[in-house]
Amino acid sequence: MEKKFESVATVDNTVKPDDYTAQIKNFETTLKKTVAARYVKVSAKNFGKLPQWHQGYPFNGDAYIFVDEINFK
């Protein structure tokens, strides 16, 4: 059975692409209404191909996303 997902929130990345500071960034949102769900799908989109000026460009030019934890309260 195919699951149907409804988008309930979007969070934008506020870190500038040329900010090379090592950091941990929390992305949070508060839902405007209570949502009952059995499954939760979290999607993240990376930068894509890095521009030539980016420090990661010489290694293969691809951007990556690293996720450690996803918490629901």
mmCIF file as Biopython writes it, N, C-alpha, C and O atoms, coordinates in Angstrom:
data_model
#
loop_
_atom_site.group_PDB
_atom_site.id
_atom_site.type_symbol
_atom_site.label_atom_id
_atom_site.label_alt_id
_atom_site.label_comp_id
_atom_site.label_asym_id
_atom_site.label_entity_id
_atom_site.label_seq_id
_atom_site.pdbx_PDB_ins_code
_atom_site.Cartn_x
_atom_site.Cartn_y
_atom_site.Cartn_z
_atom_site.occupancy
_atom_site.B_iso_or_equiv
_atom_site.auth_seq_id
_atom_site.auth_asym_id
_atom_site.pdbx_PDB_model_num
ATOM 1   N N  . MET A ? 1  ? 0.847  -1.183 0.000  1.0 0.0 1  A 1 
ATOM 2   C CA . MET A ? 1  ? 0.000  0.000  0.000  1.0 0.0 1  A 1 
ATOM 3   C C  . MET A ? 1  ? 0.891  1.244  0.000  1.0 0.0 1  A 1 
ATOM 4   O O  . MET A ? 1  ? 1.786  1.376  0.835  1.0 0.0 1  A 1 
ATOM 5   N N  . GLU A ? 2  ? 0.645  2.122  -0.911 1.0 0.0 2  A 1 
ATOM 6   C CA . GLU A ? 2  ? 1.427  3.354  -1.017 1.0 0.0 2  A 1 
ATOM 7   C C  . GLU A ? 2  ? 0.988  4.345  0.054  1.0 0.0 2  A 1 
ATOM 8   O O  . GLU A ? 2  ? -0.202 4.514  0.316  1.0 0.0 2  A 1 
ATOM 9   N N  . LYS A ? 3  ? 1.953  4.983  0.655  1.0 0.0 3  A 1 
ATOM 10  C CA . LYS A ? 3  ? 1.670  5.960  1.704  1.0 0.0 3  A 1 
ATOM 11  C C  . LYS A ? 3  ? 1.531  7.344  1.085  1.0 0.0 3  A 1 
ATOM 12  O O  . LYS A ? 3  ? 2.282  7.708  0.179  1.0 0.0 3  A 1 
ATOM 13  N N  . LYS A ? 4  ? 0.585  8.098  1.571  1.0 0.0 4  A 1 
ATOM 14  C CA . LYS A ? 4  ? 0.367  9.461  1.092  1.0 0.0 4  A 1 
ATOM 15  C C  . LYS A ? 4  ? 0.873  10.426 2.154  1.0 0.0 4  A 1 
ATOM 16  O O  . LYS A ? 4  ? 0.443  10.378 3.307  1.0 0.0 4  A 1 
ATOM 17  N N  . PHE A ? 5  ? 1.803  11.314 1.752  1.0 0.0 5  A 1 
ATOM 18  C CA . PHE A ? 5  ? 2.365  12.281 2.685  1.0 0.0 5  A 1 
ATOM 19  C C  . PHE A ? 5  ? 1.844  13.673 2.364  1.0 0.0 5  A 1 
ATOM 20  O O  . PHE A ? 5  ? 1.678  14.040 1.201  1.0 0.0 5  A 1 
ATOM 21  N N  . GLU A ? 6  ? 1.591  14.434 3.408  1.0 0.0 6  A 1 
ATOM 22  C CA . GLU A ? 6  ? 1.127  15.814 3.285  1.0 0.0 6  A 1 
ATOM 23  C C  . GLU A ? 6  ? 2.197  16.724 3.884  1.0 0.0 6  A 1 
ATOM 24  O O  . GLU A ? 6  ? 2.665  16.487 4.998  1.0 0.0 6  A 1 
ATOM 25  N N  . SER A ? 7  ? 2.578  17.753 3.154  1.0 0.0 7  A 1 
ATOM 26  C CA . SER A ? 7  ? 3.575  18.694 3.660  1.0 0.0 7  A 1 
ATOM 27  C C  . SER A ? 7  ? 2.948  19.551 4.753  1.0 0.0 7  A 1 
ATOM 28  O O  . SER A ? 7  ? 1.901  20.165 4.548  1.0 0.0 7  A 1 
ATOM 29  N N  . VAL A ? 8  ? 3.596  19.590 5.916  1.0 0.0 8  A 1 
ATOM 30  C CA . VAL A ? 8  ? 3.064  20.372 7.029  1.0 0.0 8  A 1 
ATOM 31  C C  . VAL A ? 8  ? 4.013  21.482 7.468  1.0 0.0 8  A 1 
ATOM 32  O O  . VAL A ? 8  ? 3.624  22.354 8.246  1.0 0.0 8  A 1 
ATOM 33  N N  . ALA A ? 9  ? 5.272  21.460 6.974  1.0 0.0 9  A 1 
ATOM 34  C CA . ALA A ? 9  ? 6.219  22.504 7.358  1.0 0.0 9  A 1 
ATOM 35  C C  . ALA A ? 9  ? 7.407  22.517 6.400  1.0 0.0 9  A 1 
ATOM 36  O O  . ALA A ? 9  ? 7.774  21.493 5.824  1.0 0.0 9  A 1 
ATOM 37  N N  . THR A ? 10 ? 7.994  23.693 6.245  1.0 0.0 10 A 1 
ATOM 38  C CA . THR A ? 10 ? 9.223  23.872 5.479  1.0 0.0 10 A 1 
ATOM 39  C C  . THR A ? 10 ? 10.139 24.766 6.293  1.0 0.0 10 A 1 
ATOM 40  O O  . THR A ? 10 ? 9.697  25.764 6.862  1.0 0.0 10 A 1 
ATOM 41  N N  . VAL A ? 11 ? 11.414 24.413 6.349  1.0 0.0 11 A 1 
ATOM 42  C CA . VAL A ? 11 ? 12.400 25.201 7.077  1.0 0.0 11 A 1 
ATOM 43  C C  . VAL A ? 11 ? 13.535 25.533 6.118  1.0 0.0 11 A 1 
ATOM 44  O O  . VAL A ? 11 ? 14.114 24.639 5.501  1.0 0.0 11 A 1 
ATOM 45  N N  . ASP A ? 12 ? 13.851 26.816 5.992  1.0 0.0 12 A 1 
ATOM 46  C CA . ASP A ? 12 ? 14.914 27.247 5.097  1.0 0.0 12 A 1 
ATOM 47  C C  . ASP A ? 12 ? 16.255 27.304 5.813  1.0 0.0 12 A 1 
ATOM 48  O O  . ASP A ? 12 ? 16.324 27.596 7.007  1.0 0.0 12 A 1 
ATOM 49  N N  . ASN A ? 13 ? 17.308 27.025 5.075  1.0 0.0 13 A 1 
ATOM 50  C CA . ASN A ? 13 ? 18.668 27.111 5.598  1.0 0.0 13 A 1 
ATOM 51  C C  . ASN A ? 13 ? 19.101 28.575 5.575  1.0 0.0 13 A 1 
ATOM 52  O O  . ASN A ? 13 ? 19.049 29.215 4.524  1.0 0.0 13 A 1 
ATOM 53  N N  . THR A ? 14 ? 19.523 29.106 6.701  1.0 0.0 14 A 1 
ATOM 54  C CA . THR A ? 14 ? 19.943 30.508 6.791  1.0 0.0 14 A 1 
ATOM 55  C C  . THR A ? 14 ? 21.460 30.664 6.800  1.0 0.0 14 A 1 
ATOM 56  O O  . THR A ? 14 ? 21.967 31.780 6.915  1.0 0.0 14 A 1 
ATOM 57  N N  . VAL A ? 15 ? 22.193 29.548 6.678  1.0 0.0 15 A 1 
ATOM 58  C CA . VAL A ? 15 ? 23.659 29.615 6.657  1.0 0.0 15 A 1 
ATOM 59  C C  . VAL A ? 15 ? 24.106 29.985 5.250  1.0 0.0 15 A 1 
ATOM 60  O O  . VAL A ? 15 ? 23.705 29.344 4.279  1.0 0.0 15 A 1 
ATOM 61  N N  . LYS A ? 16 ? 24.923 30.999 5.140  1.0 0.0 16 A 1 
ATOM 62  C CA . LYS A ? 16 ? 25.437 31.456 3.841  1.0 0.0 16 A 1 
ATOM 63  C C  . LYS A ? 16 ? 26.382 30.401 3.252  1.0 0.0 16 A 1 
ATOM 64  O O  . LYS A ? 16 ? 27.126 29.773 4.005  1.0 0.0 16 A 1 
ATOM 65  N N  . PRO A ? 17 ? 26.375 30.190 1.933  1.0 0.0 17 A 1 
ATOM 66  C CA . PRO A ? 17 ? 27.239 29.185 1.311  1.0 0.0 17 A 1 
ATOM 67  C C  . PRO A ? 17 ? 28.727 29.446 1.514  1.0 0.0 17 A 1 
ATOM 68  O O  . PRO A ? 17 ? 29.522 28.508 1.470  1.0 0.0 17 A 1 
ATOM 69  N N  . ASP A ? 18 ? 29.119 30.693 1.735  1.0 0.0 18 A 1 
ATOM 70  C CA . ASP A ? 18 ? 30.540 31.008 1.918  1.0 0.0 18 A 1 
ATOM 71  C C  . ASP A ? 18 ? 30.933 31.119 3.393  1.0 0.0 18 A 1 
ATOM 72  O O  . ASP A ? 18 ? 32.005 31.634 3.709  1.0 0.0 18 A 1 
ATOM 73  N N  . ASP A ? 19 ? 30.080 30.643 4.289  1.0 0.0 19 A 1 
ATOM 74  C CA . ASP A ? 19 ? 30.380 30.623 5.724  1.0 0.0 19 A 1 
ATOM 75  C C  . ASP A ? 19 ? 31.062 29.301 6.047  1.0 0.0 19 A 1 
ATOM 76  O O  . ASP A ? 19 ? 30.404 28.262 6.104  1.0 0.0 19 A 1 
ATOM 77  N N  . TYR A ? 20 ? 32.370 29.329 6.259  1.0 0.0 20 A 1 
ATOM 78  C CA . TYR A ? 20 ? 33.144 28.117 6.510  1.0 0.0 20 A 1 
ATOM 79  C C  . TYR A ? 20 ? 33.333 27.832 7.989  1.0 0.0 20 A 1 
ATOM 80  O O  . TYR A ? 20 ? 34.129 26.967 8.352  1.0 0.0 20 A 1 
ATOM 81  N N  . THR A ? 21 ? 32.623 28.539 8.842  1.0 0.0 21 A 1 
ATOM 82  C CA . THR A ? 21 ? 32.720 28.322 10.275 1.0 0.0 21 A 1 
ATOM 83  C C  . THR A ? 21 ? 32.180 26.935 10.630 1.0 0.0 21 A 1 
ATOM 84  O O  . THR A ? 21 ? 31.084 26.561 10.213 1.0 0.0 21 A 1 
ATOM 85  N N  . ALA A ? 22 ? 32.961 26.178 11.406 1.0 0.0 22 A 1 
ATOM 86  C CA . ALA A ? 22 ? 32.462 24.892 11.890 1.0 0.0 22 A 1 
ATOM 87  C C  . ALA A ? 22 ? 31.304 25.174 12.845 1.0 0.0 22 A 1 
ATOM 88  O O  . ALA A ? 22 ? 31.446 25.961 13.781 1.0 0.0 22 A 1 
ATOM 89  N N  . GLN A ? 23 ? 30.177 24.543 12.611 1.0 0.0 23 A 1 
ATOM 90  C CA . GLN A ? 23 ? 29.007 24.842 13.425 1.0 0.0 23 A 1 
ATOM 91  C C  . GLN A ? 23 ? 28.023 23.685 13.417 1.0 0.0 23 A 1 
ATOM 92  O O  . GLN A ? 23 ? 28.018 22.836 12.525 1.0 0.0 23 A 1 
ATOM 93  N N  . ILE A ? 24 ? 27.206 23.688 14.431 1.0 0.0 24 A 1 
ATOM 94  C CA . ILE A ? 24 ? 26.067 22.782 14.495 1.0 0.0 24 A 1 
ATOM 95  C C  . ILE A ? 24 ? 24.837 23.652 14.338 1.0 0.0 24 A 1 
ATOM 96  O O  . ILE A ? 24 ? 24.676 24.640 15.054 1.0 0.0 24 A 1 
ATOM 97  N N  . LYS A ? 25 ? 23.983 23.297 13.421 1.0 0.0 25 A 1 
ATOM 98  C CA . LYS A ? 25 ? 22.811 24.114 13.121 1.0 0.0 25 A 1 
ATOM 99  C C  . LYS A ? 25 ? 21.550 23.303 13.375 1.0 0.0 25 A 1 
ATOM 100 O O  . LYS A ? 25 ? 21.361 22.236 12.790 1.0 0.0 25 A 1 
ATOM 101 N N  . ASN A ? 26 ? 20.698 23.804 14.238 1.0 0.0 26 A 1 
ATOM 102 C CA . ASN A ? 26 ? 19.393 23.181 14.475 1.0 0.0 26 A 1 
ATOM 103 C C  . ASN A ? 26 ? 18.370 23.804 13.539 1.0 0.0 26 A 1 
ATOM 104 O O  . ASN A ? 26 ? 18.264 25.027 13.444 1.0 0.0 26 A 1 
ATOM 105 N N  . PHE A ? 27 ? 17.636 22.974 12.865 1.0 0.0 27 A 1 
ATOM 106 C CA . PHE A ? 27 ? 16.524 23.441 12.042 1.0 0.0 27 A 1 
ATOM 107 C C  . PHE A ? 27 ? 15.253 22.993 12.742 1.0 0.0 27 A 1 
ATOM 108 O O  . PHE A ? 27 ? 15.020 21.800 12.936 1.0 0.0 27 A 1 
ATOM 109 N N  . GLU A ? 28 ? 14.435 23.967 13.117 1.0 0.0 28 A 1 
ATOM 110 C CA . GLU A ? 28 ? 13.244 23.665 13.905 1.0 0.0 28 A 1 
ATOM 111 C C  . GLU A ? 28 ? 12.024 24.320 13.293 1.0 0.0 28 A 1 
ATOM 112 O O  . GLU A ? 28 ? 12.121 25.301 12.555 1.0 0.0 28 A 1 
ATOM 113 N N  . THR A ? 29 ? 10.889 23.761 13.613 1.0 0.0 29 A 1 
ATOM 114 C CA . THR A ? 29 ? 9.629  24.368 13.212 1.0 0.0 29 A 1 
ATOM 115 C C  . THR A ? 29 ? 8.560  24.012 14.236 1.0 0.0 29 A 1 
ATOM 116 O O  . THR A ? 29 ? 8.678  23.017 14.951 1.0 0.0 29 A 1 
ATOM 117 N N  . THR A ? 30 ? 7.544  24.812 14.299 1.0 0.0 30 A 1 
ATOM 118 C CA . THR A ? 30 ? 6.381  24.541 15.137 1.0 0.0 30 A 1 
ATOM 119 C C  . THR A ? 30 ? 5.179  24.419 14.220 1.0 0.0 30 A 1 
ATOM 120 O O  . THR A ? 30 ? 4.936  25.293 13.388 1.0 0.0 30 A 1 
ATOM 121 N N  . LEU A ? 31 ? 4.440  23.358 14.365 1.0 0.0 31 A 1 
ATOM 122 C CA . LEU A ? 31 ? 3.266  23.162 13.519 1.0 0.0 31 A 1 
ATOM 123 C C  . LEU A ? 31 ? 2.133  24.055 13.983 1.0 0.0 31 A 1 
ATOM 124 O O  . LEU A ? 31 ? 1.923  24.234 15.182 1.0 0.0 31 A 1 
ATOM 125 N N  . LYS A ? 32 ? 1.405  24.614 13.031 1.0 0.0 32 A 1 
ATOM 126 C CA . LYS A ? 32 ? 0.293  25.509 13.355 1.0 0.0 32 A 1 
ATOM 127 C C  . LYS A ? 32 ? -0.935 24.748 13.838 1.0 0.0 32 A 1 
ATOM 128 O O  . LYS A ? 32 ? -1.809 25.301 14.506 1.0 0.0 32 A 1 
ATOM 129 N N  . LYS A ? 33 ? -0.979 23.467 13.485 1.0 0.0 33 A 1 
ATOM 130 C CA . LYS A ? 33 ? -2.094 22.649 13.948 1.0 0.0 33 A 1 
ATOM 131 C C  . LYS A ? 33 ? -1.548 21.282 14.335 1.0 0.0 33 A 1 
ATOM 132 O O  . LYS A ? 33 ? -0.468 20.887 13.895 1.0 0.0 33 A 1 
ATOM 133 N N  . THR A ? 34 ? -2.289 20.575 15.148 1.0 0.0 34 A 1 
ATOM 134 C CA . THR A ? 34 ? -1.901 19.233 15.549 1.0 0.0 34 A 1 
ATOM 135 C C  . THR A ? 34 ? -2.095 18.296 14.362 1.0 0.0 34 A 1 
ATOM 136 O O  . THR A ? 34 ? -3.123 18.330 13.685 1.0 0.0 34 A 1 
ATOM 137 N N  . VAL A ? 35 ? -1.102 17.473 14.127 1.0 0.0 35 A 1 
ATOM 138 C CA . VAL A ? 35 ? -1.157 16.541 13.008 1.0 0.0 35 A 1 
ATOM 139 C C  . VAL A ? 35 ? -1.002 15.125 13.548 1.0 0.0 35 A 1 
ATOM 140 O O  . VAL A ? 35 ? -0.019 14.813 14.221 1.0 0.0 35 A 1 
ATOM 141 N N  . ALA A ? 36 ? -1.965 14.284 13.253 1.0 0.0 36 A 1 
ATOM 142 C CA . ALA A ? 36 ? -1.862 12.881 13.643 1.0 0.0 36 A 1 
ATOM 143 C C  . ALA A ? 36 ? -1.214 12.131 12.494 1.0 0.0 36 A 1 
ATOM 144 O O  . ALA A ? 36 ? -1.623 12.270 11.341 1.0 0.0 36 A 1 
ATOM 145 N N  . ALA A ? 37 ? -0.201 11.334 12.811 1.0 0.0 37 A 1 
ATOM 146 C CA . ALA A ? 37 ? 0.497  10.620 11.747 1.0 0.0 37 A 1 
ATOM 147 C C  . ALA A ? 37 ? 1.096  9.324  12.273 1.0 0.0 37 A 1 
ATOM 148 O O  . ALA A ? 37 ? 1.505  9.235  13.431 1.0 0.0 37 A 1 
ATOM 149 N N  . ARG A ? 38 ? 1.140  8.345  11.423 1.0 0.0 38 A 1 
ATOM 150 C CA . ARG A ? 38 ? 1.811  7.095  11.761 1.0 0.0 38 A 1 
ATOM 151 C C  . ARG A ? 38 ? 3.240  7.108  11.224 1.0 0.0 38 A 1 
ATOM 152 O O  . ARG A ? 38 ? 4.142  6.541  11.842 1.0 0.0 38 A 1 
ATOM 153 N N  . TYR A ? 39 ? 3.447  7.746  10.088 1.0 0.0 39 A 1 
ATOM 154 C CA . TYR A ? 39 ? 4.759  7.844  9.464  1.0 0.0 39 A 1 
ATOM 155 C C  . TYR A ? 39 ? 5.128  9.310  9.278  1.0 0.0 39 A 1 
ATOM 156 O O  . TYR A ? 39 ? 4.262  10.148 9.025  1.0 0.0 39 A 1 
ATOM 157 N N  . VAL A ? 40 ? 6.401  9.612  9.402  1.0 0.0 40 A 1 
ATOM 158 C CA . VAL A ? 40 ? 6.895  10.970 9.182  1.0 0.0 40 A 1 
ATOM 159 C C  . VAL A ? 40 ? 8.035  10.892 8.176  1.0 0.0 40 A 1 
ATOM 160 O O  . VAL A ? 40 ? 8.961  10.096 8.330  1.0 0.0 40 A 1 
ATOM 161 N N  . LYS A ? 41 ? 7.958  11.708 7.170  1.0 0.0 41 A 1 
ATOM 162 C CA . LYS A ? 41 ? 9.000  11.744 6.141  1.0 0.0 41 A 1 
ATOM 163 C C  . LYS A ? 41 ? 9.696  13.096 6.226  1.0 0.0 41 A 1 
ATOM 164 O O  . LYS A ? 41 ? 9.047  14.141 6.175  1.0 0.0 41 A 1 
ATOM 165 N N  . VAL A ? 42 ? 11.015 13.071 6.356  1.0 0.0 42 A 1 
ATOM 166 C CA . VAL A ? 42 ? 11.808 14.292 6.418  1.0 0.0 42 A 1 
ATOM 167 C C  . VAL A ? 42 ? 12.665 14.339 5.155  1.0 0.0 42 A 1 
ATOM 168 O O  . VAL A ? 42 ? 13.391 13.389 4.864  1.0 0.0 42 A 1 
ATOM 169 N N  . SER A ? 43 ? 12.585 15.428 4.410  1.0 0.0 43 A 1 
ATOM 170 C CA . SER A ? 43 ? 13.374 15.588 3.186  1.0 0.0 43 A 1 
ATOM 171 C C  . SER A ? 43 ? 14.322 16.757 3.347  1.0 0.0 43 A 1 
ATOM 172 O O  . SER A ? 43 ? 13.960 17.786 3.917  1.0 0.0 43 A 1 
ATOM 173 N N  . ALA A ? 44 ? 15.529 16.601 2.847  1.0 0.0 44 A 1 
ATOM 174 C CA . ALA A ? 44 ? 16.515 17.680 2.848  1.0 0.0 44 A 1 
ATOM 175 C C  . ALA A ? 44 ? 17.152 17.731 1.468  1.0 0.0 44 A 1 
ATOM 176 O O  . ALA A ? 44 ? 17.498 16.695 0.901  1.0 0.0 44 A 1 
ATOM 177 N N  . LYS A ? 45 ? 17.303 18.911 0.939  1.0 0.0 45 A 1 
ATOM 178 C CA . LYS A ? 45 ? 17.902 19.079 -0.383 1.0 0.0 45 A 1 
ATOM 179 C C  . LYS A ? 45 ? 19.259 19.743 -0.223 1.0 0.0 45 A 1 
ATOM 180 O O  . LYS A ? 45 ? 19.400 20.736 0.491  1.0 0.0 45 A 1 
ATOM 181 N N  . ASN A ? 46 ? 20.253 19.181 -0.895 1.0 0.0 46 A 1 
ATOM 182 C CA . ASN A ? 46 ? 21.581 19.772 -0.784 1.0 0.0 46 A 1 
ATOM 183 C C  . ASN A ? 46 ? 21.779 20.885 -1.812 1.0 0.0 46 A 1 
ATOM 184 O O  . ASN A ? 46 ? 20.904 21.158 -2.634 1.0 0.0 46 A 1 
ATOM 185 N N  . PHE A ? 47 ? 22.922 21.505 -1.744 1.0 0.0 47 A 1 
ATOM 186 C CA . PHE A ? 47 ? 23.272 22.652 -2.580 1.0 0.0 47 A 1 
ATOM 187 C C  . PHE A ? 47 ? 23.394 22.272 -4.053 1.0 0.0 47 A 1 
ATOM 188 O O  . PHE A ? 47 ? 23.260 23.126 -4.929 1.0 0.0 47 A 1 
ATOM 189 N N  . GLY A ? 48 ? 23.645 21.000 -4.325 1.0 0.0 48 A 1 
ATOM 190 C CA . GLY A ? 48 ? 23.876 20.547 -5.700 1.0 0.0 48 A 1 
ATOM 191 C C  . GLY A ? 48 ? 25.353 20.638 -6.028 1.0 0.0 48 A 1 
ATOM 192 O O  . GLY A ? 48 ? 26.196 20.323 -5.189 1.0 0.0 48 A 1 
ATOM 193 N N  . LYS A ? 49 ? 25.673 21.065 -7.232 1.0 0.0 49 A 1 
ATOM 194 C CA . LYS A ? 49 ? 27.073 21.260 -7.614 1.0 0.0 49 A 1 
ATOM 195 C C  . LYS A ? 49 ? 27.595 22.533 -6.954 1.0 0.0 49 A 1 
ATOM 196 O O  . LYS A ? 49 ? 26.940 23.575 -6.975 1.0 0.0 49 A 1 
ATOM 197 N N  . LEU A ? 50 ? 28.780 22.429 -6.371 1.0 0.0 50 A 1 
ATOM 198 C CA . LEU A ? 50 ? 29.383 23.572 -5.689 1.0 0.0 50 A 1 
ATOM 199 C C  . LEU A ? 50 ? 29.999 24.537 -6.701 1.0 0.0 50 A 1 
ATOM 200 O O  . LEU A ? 50 ? 30.504 24.104 -7.737 1.0 0.0 50 A 1 
ATOM 201 N N  . PRO A ? 51 ? 29.962 25.842 -6.412 1.0 0.0 51 A 1 
ATOM 202 C CA . PRO A ? 51 ? 30.628 26.802 -7.287 1.0 0.0 51 A 1 
ATOM 203 C C  . PRO A ? 51 ? 32.150 26.651 -7.173 1.0 0.0 51 A 1 
ATOM 204 O O  . PRO A ? 51 ? 32.649 26.134 -6.174 1.0 0.0 51 A 1 
ATOM 205 N N  . GLN A ? 52 ? 32.875 27.096 -8.182 1.0 0.0 52 A 1 
ATOM 206 C CA . GLN A ? 52 ? 34.330 26.918 -8.212 1.0 0.0 52 A 1 
ATOM 207 C C  . GLN A ? 52 ? 35.035 27.563 -7.027 1.0 0.0 52 A 1 
ATOM 208 O O  . GLN A ? 52 ? 36.089 27.078 -6.615 1.0 0.0 52 A 1 
ATOM 209 N N  . TRP A ? 53 ? 34.490 28.643 -6.463 1.0 0.0 53 A 1 
ATOM 210 C CA . TRP A ? 53 ? 35.146 29.329 -5.352 1.0 0.0 53 A 1 
ATOM 211 C C  . TRP A ? 53 ? 35.007 28.579 -4.038 1.0 0.0 53 A 1 
ATOM 212 O O  . TRP A ? 53 ? 35.700 28.914 -3.077 1.0 0.0 53 A 1 
ATOM 213 N N  . HIS A ? 54 ? 34.134 27.572 -3.957 1.0 0.0 54 A 1 
ATOM 214 C CA . HIS A ? 54 ? 33.876 26.856 -2.710 1.0 0.0 54 A 1 
ATOM 215 C C  . HIS A ? 54 ? 35.036 25.921 -2.375 1.0 0.0 54 A 1 
ATOM 216 O O  . HIS A ? 54 ? 35.614 25.294 -3.263 1.0 0.0 54 A 1 
ATOM 217 N N  . GLN A ? 55 ? 35.373 25.833 -1.085 1.0 0.0 55 A 1 
ATOM 218 C CA . GLN A ? 55 ? 36.517 25.018 -0.663 1.0 0.0 55 A 1 
ATOM 219 C C  . GLN A ? 55 ? 36.340 23.536 -0.960 1.0 0.0 55 A 1 
ATOM 220 O O  . GLN A ? 55 ? 37.339 22.820 -1.032 1.0 0.0 55 A 1 
ATOM 221 N N  . GLY A ? 56 ? 35.137 23.048 -1.133 1.0 0.0 56 A 1 
ATOM 222 C CA . GLY A ? 56 ? 34.918 21.638 -1.440 1.0 0.0 56 A 1 
ATOM 223 C C  . GLY A ? 56 ? 34.922 21.317 -2.922 1.0 0.0 56 A 1 
ATOM 224 O O  . GLY A ? 56 ? 34.887 20.147 -3.301 1.0 0.0 56 A 1 
ATOM 225 N N  . TYR A ? 57 ? 34.964 22.342 -3.768 1.0 0.0 57 A 1 
ATOM 226 C CA . TYR A ? 57 ? 34.895 22.133 -5.216 1.0 0.0 57 A 1 
ATOM 227 C C  . TYR A ? 57 ? 36.008 21.232 -5.760 1.0 0.0 57 A 1 
ATOM 228 O O  . TYR A ? 57 ? 35.716 20.360 -6.578 1.0 0.0 57 A 1 
ATOM 229 N N  . PRO A ? 58 ? 37.269 21.401 -5.345 1.0 0.0 58 A 1 
ATOM 230 C CA . PRO A ? 58 ? 38.347 20.585 -5.923 1.0 0.0 58 A 1 
ATOM 231 C C  . PRO A ? 58 ? 38.227 19.080 -5.644 1.0 0.0 58 A 1 
ATOM 232 O O  . PRO A ? 58 ? 38.875 18.286 -6.326 1.0 0.0 58 A 1 
ATOM 233 N N  . PHE A ? 59 ? 37.428 18.675 -4.674 1.0 0.0 59 A 1 
ATOM 234 C CA . PHE A ? 59 ? 37.372 17.262 -4.297 1.0 0.0 59 A 1 
ATOM 235 C C  . PHE A ? 59 ? 36.435 16.449 -5.178 1.0 0.0 59 A 1 
ATOM 236 O O  . PHE A ? 59 ? 36.724 15.281 -5.439 1.0 0.0 59 A 1 
ATOM 237 N N  . ASN A ? 60 ? 35.364 16.992 -5.631 1.0 0.0 60 A 1 
ATOM 238 C CA . ASN A ? 60 ? 34.512 16.394 -6.669 1.0 0.0 60 A 1 
ATOM 239 C C  . ASN A ? 60 ? 33.362 17.318 -7.042 1.0 0.0 60 A 1 
ATOM 240 O O  . ASN A ? 60 ? 32.584 17.005 -7.944 1.0 0.0 60 A 1 
ATOM 241 N N  . GLY A ? 61 ? 33.248 18.439 -6.366 1.0 0.0 61 A 1 
ATOM 242 C CA . GLY A ? 61 ? 32.249 19.442 -6.726 1.0 0.0 61 A 1 
ATOM 243 C C  . GLY A ? 61 ? 30.839 19.162 -6.246 1.0 0.0 61 A 1 
ATOM 244 O O  . GLY A ? 61 ? 29.933 19.951 -6.514 1.0 0.0 61 A 1 
ATOM 245 N N  . ASP A ? 62 ? 30.631 18.062 -5.547 1.0 0.0 62 A 1 
ATOM 246 C CA . ASP A ? 62 ? 29.289 17.735 -5.063 1.0 0.0 62 A 1 
ATOM 247 C C  . ASP A ? 62 ? 29.100 18.211 -3.624 1.0 0.0 62 A 1 
ATOM 248 O O  . ASP A ? 62 ? 30.013 18.109 -2.806 1.0 0.0 62 A 1 
ATOM 249 N N  . ALA A ? 63 ? 27.925 18.724 -3.325 1.0 0.0 63 A 1 
ATOM 250 C CA . ALA A ? 63 ? 27.576 19.118 -1.963 1.0 0.0 63 A 1 
ATOM 251 C C  . ALA A ? 63 ? 26.992 17.907 -1.229 1.0 0.0 63 A 1 
ATOM 252 O O  . ALA A ? 63 ? 26.410 17.016 -1.847 1.0 0.0 63 A 1 
ATOM 253 N N  . TYR A ? 64 ? 27.154 17.889 0.084  1.0 0.0 64 A 1 
ATOM 254 C CA . TYR A ? 64 ? 26.645 16.797 0.909  1.0 0.0 64 A 1 
ATOM 255 C C  . TYR A ? 64 ? 25.829 17.356 2.062  1.0 0.0 64 A 1 
ATOM 256 O O  . TYR A ? 64 ? 25.987 18.509 2.461  1.0 0.0 64 A 1 
ATOM 257 N N  . ILE A ? 65 ? 24.955 16.513 2.583  1.0 0.0 65 A 1 
ATOM 258 C CA . ILE A ? 65 ? 24.211 16.822 3.800  1.0 0.0 65 A 1 
ATOM 259 C C  . ILE A ? 65 ? 24.517 15.701 4.789  1.0 0.0 65 A 1 
ATOM 260 O O  . ILE A ? 65 ? 24.407 14.520 4.459  1.0 0.0 65 A 1 
ATOM 261 N N  . PHE A ? 66 ? 24.898 16.081 5.997  1.0 0.0 66 A 1 
ATOM 262 C CA . PHE A ? 66 ? 25.143 15.109 7.050  1.0 0.0 66 A 1 
ATOM 263 C C  . PHE A ? 66 ? 24.119 15.348 8.149  1.0 0.0 66 A 1 
ATOM 264 O O  . PHE A ? 66 ? 23.987 16.465 8.649  1.0 0.0 66 A 1 
ATOM 265 N N  . VAL A ? 67 ? 23.399 14.307 8.522  1.0 0.0 67 A 1 
ATOM 266 C CA . VAL A ? 67 ? 22.355 14.415 9.543  1.0 0.0 67 A 1 
ATOM 267 C C  . VAL A ? 67 ? 22.700 13.462 10.674 1.0 0.0 67 A 1 
ATOM 268 O O  . VAL A ? 67 ? 22.992 12.287 10.452 1.0 0.0 67 A 1 
ATOM 269 N N  . ASP A ? 68 ? 22.661 13.991 11.894 1.0 0.0 68 A 1 
ATOM 270 C CA . ASP A ? 68 ? 22.989 13.173 13.052 1.0 0.0 68 A 1 
ATOM 271 C C  . ASP A ? 68 ? 21.724 12.693 13.768 1.0 0.0 68 A 1 
ATOM 272 O O  . ASP A ? 68 ? 21.606 11.511 14.090 1.0 0.0 68 A 1 
ATOM 273 N N  . GLU A ? 69 ? 20.805 13.579 14.012 1.0 0.0 69 A 1 
ATOM 274 C CA . GLU A ? 69 ? 19.610 13.222 14.773 1.0 0.0 69 A 1 
ATOM 275 C C  . GLU A ? 69 ? 18.387 13.929 14.221 1.0 0.0 69 A 1 
ATOM 276 O O  . GLU A ? 69 ? 18.473 15.046 13.710 1.0 0.0 69 A 1 
ATOM 277 N N  . ILE A ? 70 ? 17.258 13.267 14.331 1.0 0.0 70 A 1 
ATOM 278 C CA . ILE A ? 70 ? 15.966 13.884 14.040 1.0 0.0 70 A 1 
ATOM 279 C C  . ILE A ? 70 ? 15.098 13.604 15.252 1.0 0.0 70 A 1 
ATOM 280 O O  . ILE A ? 70 ? 14.831 12.449 15.584 1.0 0.0 70 A 1 
ATOM 281 N N  . ASN A ? 71 ? 14.658 14.676 15.913 1.0 0.0 71 A 1 
ATOM 282 C CA . ASN A ? 71 ? 13.856 14.529 17.133 1.0 0.0 71 A 1 
ATOM 283 C C  . ASN A ? 71 ? 12.451 15.064 16.910 1.0 0.0 71 A 1 
ATOM 284 O O  . ASN A ? 71 ? 12.259 16.059 16.212 1.0 0.0 71 A 1 
ATOM 285 N N  . PHE A ? 72 ? 11.493 14.412 17.495 1.0 0.0 72 A 1 
ATOM 286 C CA . PHE A ? 72 ? 10.115 14.869 17.476 1.0 0.0 72 A 1 
ATOM 287 C C  . PHE A ? 72 ? 9.663  15.007 18.921 1.0 0.0 72 A 1 
ATOM 288 O O  . PHE A ? 72 ? 9.821  14.084 19.721 1.0 0.0 72 A 1 
ATOM 289 N N  . LYS A ? 73 ? 9.105  16.150 19.249 1.0 0.0 73 A 1 
ATOM 290 C CA . LYS A ? 73 ? 8.634  16.370 20.618 1.0 0.0 73 A 1 
ATOM 291 C C  . LYS A ? 73 ? 7.150  16.447 20.665 1.0 0.0 73 A 1 
ATOM 292 O O  . LYS A ? 73 ? 6.575  16.629 21.738 1.0 0.0 73 A 1 
#
